[in-house]
Amino acid sequence: MKTKQLDSQYIAHTYARFPVEIVEGKGSLLKDDTGKEYIDLGSGIAVNIFGMQDETWKAAVEAQLDKFQHTSNLYFTAPCAELAQLLCEKTGMKKVFFSNSGAEANECAIKAARKYGETRHGKDCYTIITLVNSFHGRTITTLAATGQDHYHEDFQPLTPGFVYAEANNLESVRKLVAENKVCAVMFEAIQGEGGVIALDKSFLQGLAQIAREQDILLIADEVQCGNGRSGKLYAYMAAGIEPDIVTTAKGLGGGLPLGATLFGAKTENVYTPGLHGSTFGGNPVCCAGAISILSRLDDALLASVREKSDYVFRALLDAPGVESVTGMGLMIGVKPKNRTAAEVAAACREAGVLVLTAKDKVRLLPALNIPAEQLQKAVAVLIAACGT
Ligand SMILES: Cc1ncc(COP(=O)(O)O)c(C=O)c1O
């Protein structure tokens, strides 16, 4: 009770928390302050991709803590440089800027796109196309990038220079390109907060073609859908496209705050000294942990994500209380037939399974290494919670 009282008294009321205090966790099993156990299908909103207290990640973090915890970006540090190398080798991107969160990774991408537009096409080339129903963060600029009006209402005026195209509608993109001086188009290959919706492959390919033809940068926001969650290392890879900028965070740090903005051949030299920076970005402890995460996201792990995904999709599509199942890999949205997502989440919690919601969907973002039997048990609880 003490924590809940302190939280209510001293923490700004921005979160409608679930009524659970987590005190312990191992893998995908969590325990609350009453000793009740849960199977976790949320992994801290796609962060703990190898679950709680993952031994390999812990060893990497502890080994770095035994050396030094922070230097600032005034000095060279090995974990930061080695993680950047790994990210580039695995993606074909050329350079990386590290920050601390998804919103910061996107801010960095947006600034780079403006700089690119200005340099290539003049001062008025700063408009960025994002998609209706997208989510890109909570800062004033990433809120402006977010294509959902209700996030905008209380914070006017937002950063200017964002226009919103309809997802899966290339005509809507072409129209905005014709009407504005556009420097970039930014998308989530799987919209997360918007309701776990995978964009059509053909739309992503068309977007890439428009971007290439018009010298517009293609920015993939892989904050939520990246780092193996989709069954590909990054979700855009399923469409065979090559973005000019990729942003990621969440799962990359495996539980410590880390954001990354990756630059391709067109954008690798946009930033020059003094144009961007971060005190904590590329923190050696976070980066050491991230190397231990990223280096395990290999073909075998990705194949196991796809296998688990197939199982969950099959089981849920057969369930009488489920209207639809969307998403990709282990990023899954479940629309219940006769109950709200919040009702289903509460029933799951009661029965010892933690799920998330997104719009009218129950959202599943389990750890990528969740054991099959825990996943099966949790899916059975979810099916029961969806009713008939
Ligand atoms: C696609 C996407 N972009 C950006 C963000 C913002 O990330 P953060 O909360 O780490 O700032 C999120 C967070 O949910 C996200 O899902």
The ligand as a MOL file (V3000), in Angstrom:
LIG
                    3D

  0  0  0     0  0            999 V3000
M  V30 BEGIN CTAB
M  V30 COUNTS 16 16 0 0 0
M  V30 BEGIN ATOM
M  V30 1 C 6.6030 4.1000 -32.6570 0
M  V30 2 C 7.0300 4.8970 -31.4560 0
M  V30 3 N 7.8070 5.9750 -31.6280 0
M  V30 4 C 8.2250 6.7140 -30.5870 0
M  V30 5 C 7.8500 6.4040 -29.2990 0
M  V30 6 C 8.3410 7.2390 -28.1530 0
M  V30 7 O 9.2750 6.5220 -27.4300 0
M  V30 8 P 9.6800 6.9780 -25.9450 0
M  V30 9 O 8.5070 6.7420 -25.0730 0
M  V30 10 O 10.8530 6.0920 -25.6070 0
M  V30 11 O 10.0740 8.4100 -26.0320 0
M  V30 12 C 7.0360 5.2940 -29.0710 0
M  V30 13 C 6.5860 4.9550 -27.7190 0
M  V30 14 O 5.6800 4.2070 -27.4890 0
M  V30 15 C 6.6040 4.5150 -30.1820 0
M  V30 16 O 5.8120 3.4430 -30.0190 0
M  V30 END ATOM
M  V30 BEGIN BOND
M  V30 1 1 1 2
M  V30 2 1 2 3
M  V30 3 2 2 15
M  V30 4 2 3 4
M  V30 5 1 4 5
M  V30 6 1 5 6
M  V30 7 2 5 12
M  V30 8 1 6 7
M  V30 9 1 7 8
M  V30 10 2 8 9
M  V30 11 1 8 10
M  V30 12 1 8 11
M  V30 13 1 12 13
M  V30 14 1 12 15
M  V30 15 2 13 14
M  V30 16 1 15 16
M  V30 END BOND
M  V30 END CTAB
M  END
